[in-house]
Amino acid sequence: MKISVIIPAFNEERRLGETLRHINAALTAFAKRGWQTELIVCDNNSTDKTAEIARAAEAKVVFEPLNQIARARNSGAAAASGDWLIFVDADSHPSPALFDDVADQIASGKCMAGGCTVKLDGHYPKANLLISFWNGISRSLSFMAGSFIQRIILLLLVA
């Protein structure tokens, strides 16, 4: 079994190093099962040191010149050689427990795809209320966020 972790990144030099540290620690969940892993960062036309930071962390770096998250994810996926693809945002901190749960779901043979709930670091009352609402809908309807609904939530967060 091989797991490809793909991180789309645009100008993420301030956050990417910490994210990569968390991901590398979380990858132990797969290693303890004897599964192979690869870490891919898709540099989405960054003008900062995003690609350099990724290379320093021994991630495979691919380049996507058109600034669009879907294209960055797809370019990363095209470069992946894993049986399973895990997409992680460049400002996220997945834990070994999360990846262990992912491995359990994969090993169960009952899972084709998945998503997770969202949690913000810090105290943001309006944003946390919207995120709680979104997490409840996602769990009760068992679906991943559609881009239309995500945009509405982002617009409400910015307002």
C-alpha positions in Angstrom: 0.0 0.0 0.0 1.3 3.5 -0.8 -0.2 6.8 0.4 0.5 10.0 -1.4 0.0 13.2 0.6 -0.5 16.2 -1.6 -0.2 19.8 -0.5 -1.3 22.6 -2.9 0.6 25.7 -1.9 0.7 29.3 -3.1 3.1 31.7 -1.2 3.0 29.6 1.9 6.6 30.1 3.1 5.4 31.3 6.6 3.2 28.2 7.3 4.5 25.4 5.1 7.4 24.4 7.3 5.2 23.8 10.3 2.7 21.9 8.2 5.4 19.6 6.8 6.6 18.9 10.3 3.1 17.9 11.4 2.6 15.8 8.3 5.9 14.0 8.7 5.0 13.1 12.3 1.6 12.0 11.2 3.0 9.7 8.5 4.2 7.4 11.2 0.6 6.1 11.3 1.2 4.6 7.9 4.8 3.5 8.4 3.8 1.4 11.5 1.5 -0.6 9.1 4.4 -1.1 6.7 2.8 1.3 4.1 4.9 3.4 1.9 4.3 7.2 1.7 5.3 10.1 -0.5 4.9 13.8 0.2 4.2 16.1 -2.8 3.9 19.9 -2.7 2.4 21.5 -5.7 3.9 25.0 -5.9 1.0 27.0 -7.4 3.1 29.7 -9.0 4.5 31.0 -5.7 6.7 34.1 -5.6 8.2 33.3 -2.3 10.3 30.4 -0.9 7.5 27.8 -0.8 9.2 25.4 -3.2 12.6 25.7 -1.4 11.0 25.0 2.0 9.3 21.9 0.5 12.5 20.6 -1.1 14.4 21.1 2.2 11.7 18.9 3.9 12.4 16.3 1.2 9.0 16.7 -0.4 8.7 16.2 -4.2 7.8 19.6 -5.7 5.7 20.0 -8.8 4.8 23.3 -10.4 1.4 24.5 -11.5 1.6 27.9 -13.3 -2.1 28.8 -13.2 -3.2 30.0 -9.8 -6.2 27.9 -9.0 -6.6 25.5 -6.1 -8.2 22.7 -8.2 -5.4 22.8 -10.8 -2.8 22.7 -8.0 -4.5 19.6 -6.5 -4.8 18.0 -9.9 -1.2 18.6 -10.8 -0.1 17.1 -7.4 -2.4 14.1 -8.0 -0.9 13.6 -11.5 2.5 13.4 -10.0 1.4 11.0 -7.3 2.2 7.3 -7.4 0.1 6.2 -4.4 -2.8 3.9 -4.1 -4.6 6.5 -2.0 -4.3 10.3 -2.2 -4.6 12.6 0.8 -4.9 16.3 0.2 -3.8 18.6 3.0 -3.9 22.4 3.0 -0.6 24.2 3.5 -1.8 25.7 6.8 -3.1 22.5 8.3 -1.7 20.4 11.1 -2.8 16.8 10.8 -2.0 14.6 13.7 -0.8 11.0 13.9 -4.2 10.1 15.4 -6.0 11.6 12.4 -3.8 9.6 9.9 -4.2 6.5 12.1 -8.0 6.9 11.7 -7.5 7.4 7.9 -5.4 4.2 7.8 -8.1 2.3 9.7 -10.8 3.4 7.3 -8.6 2.4 4.3 -7.8 -1.0 5.8 -11.5 -1.6 6.5 -12.2 -1.9 2.8 -15.4 0.0 3.3 -14.1 3.4 2.3 -13.8 5.0 -1.2 -13.2 8.6 -0.2 -13.5 10.8 2.9 -13.3 14.2 4.4 -12.9 15.7 7.9 -14.4 18.3 10.1 -12.9 21.7 10.3 -11.5 23.3 13.5 -9.9 26.8 13.7 -7.0 27.6 16.0 -7.9 30.6 18.1 -11.1 32.3 19.3 -13.2 33.6 16.5 -16.9 33.5 17.7 -18.6 34.1 14.3 -16.3 31.9 12.3 -16.5 29.1 14.9 -20.3 29.3 14.8 -20.3 28.9 11.0 -17.7 26.1 11.2 -19.8 24.2 13.8 -22.8 24.6 11.5 -20.9 23.4 8.5 -19.4 20.4 10.4 -22.9 19.4 11.6 -24.3 19.5 8.0 -21.3 17.6 6.7 -21.6 14.8 9.2 -25.4 14.5 9.0 -25.5 14.5 5.2 -22.2 12.5 4.8 -20.7 14.6 2.0 -17.6 16.7 1.4 -17.9 20.5 1.0 -18.9 21.6 -2.4 -17.1 24.7 -3.8 -20.4 26.7 -3.9 -21.1 26.2 -0.2 -17.5 26.8 0.7 -17.5 30.2 -1.1 -20.7 31.2 0.8 -19.0 30.3 4.1 -15.8 32.2 3.1 -17.8 35.2 2.1 -19.6 35.2 5.5 -16.3 34.8 7.3 -14.8 37.8 5.5 -17.8 40.0 6.1 
